[in-house]
């Protein structure tokens, strides 16, 4: 599963690939908590074990998706 987090005042988004066994409902609950609680930090661990924390008040958007989609190979246009 892929997650993209837009951060306010940052030109780049945080993009991570999560373990396929990630509990989507728990992930959404963690995001909701970070957005609704003052001073909360949203922590997520990617499939390589790296942890990323984003302050809830800095989250502009969150995009969840599957990484099963076909990705283009080569120089096709």
Secondary structure as UniProt FT lines:
FT   STRAND          2..7
FT   TURN            8..9
FT   STRAND          14..17
FT   TURN            20..21
FT   HELIX           24..36
FT   TURN            38..39
FT   STRAND          41..45
FT   TURN            47..48
FT   STRAND          51..55
FT   HELIX           56..58
FT   STRAND          59..65
FT   TURN            67..68
//
